[in-house]
Amino acid sequence: GAGVSQSPRYKVAKRGQDVALRCDPISGHVSLFWYQQALGQGPEFLTYFQNEAQLDKSGLPSDRFFAERPEGSVSTLKIQRTQQEDSAVYLCASSPREGGYEQYFGPGTRLTVT
Amino acid sequence: LAKTTQPISMDSYEGQEVNITCSHNNIATNDYITWYQQFPSQGPRFIIQGYKTKVTNEVASLFIPADRKSSTLSLPRVSLSDTAVYYCLVGDAGAGGFKTIFGAGTRLFVKA
C-alpha cells in the first residue's frame, strides 16, 4: 500500500521567503509527527497531531514555524521568513495509534536556505 | 523521557551477527523500547519494539534484561545493505501525544 509521501522532495528558498512543506500520511493513521534532521544528526521532534488536534508543539524552534492538519489527514509545515539555520531535512511520520512509537516515515523534504 | 546512550559507531563484516546495546537507566514502568534503522536520504524505518525479555521478528531480535536498564538489538548475519544508522528510543506510547527523542544513533558499517 501507499506509504507516507512528502512534497516537495527538495526546496531551495532565499532567506526571508516563506515555505510550505506537505505531508500525506498513510490513510487512516491517527497520529502525525514532524521532525527536523540536520546533517549527521538524529531527527529532532517538532510537533505532534492526533487527528486534527495539535497536542504537542514543544519542538517548534520559533514562532516562524507553524504546522496544521485541518481535516486530520494531510498536514502542512510552514516556515515563515526562512533563515539559513532552517536548512535541514524535514521528516513527517504517521502512526496508526494515538501517540505511538511505531511510526512510518516519509522520505523527507530537504530544505536549503540560501 | 528516559535518556538513551548508544555507541557512536560499529564496524562488522558480512555474515556476522551484530549486537548494538542501548543504555536507558531511567526507563519508566510504562516505557517501551523501540529501534529504528535509517539509510542515507531516507526516513527512519521501524525495526522492532519490546517491553521485556525477548522479541523477535523477521529482521531482528531485541533482548531486554529483567531490570530493563538496557536493551540489545541483534542483527543476524548482516549484509552490506545493513549499513545504516540505528536509533534506540524509549518512551511511553500513551494517548495525548508525546515528544519522541531519537538521539544520535549508532552508525553501523558492514564491510565485505
Interface residues (C-beta under 8 A of the other chain):
Chain A: V4 S31 F33 Y35 Q41 G42 P43 E44 F45 Y48 F49 Q50 L55 D56 S58 G59 L91 A93 R97 E98 G99 G100 Y101 E102 Q103 Y104 F105 G106 P107 G108
Chain B: Y32 T34 S41 Q42 G43 P44 R45 F46 Q49 V85 Y87 L89 G91 D92 A93 G94 A95 G96 G97 F98 K99 T100 I101 F102 G103 A104 G105
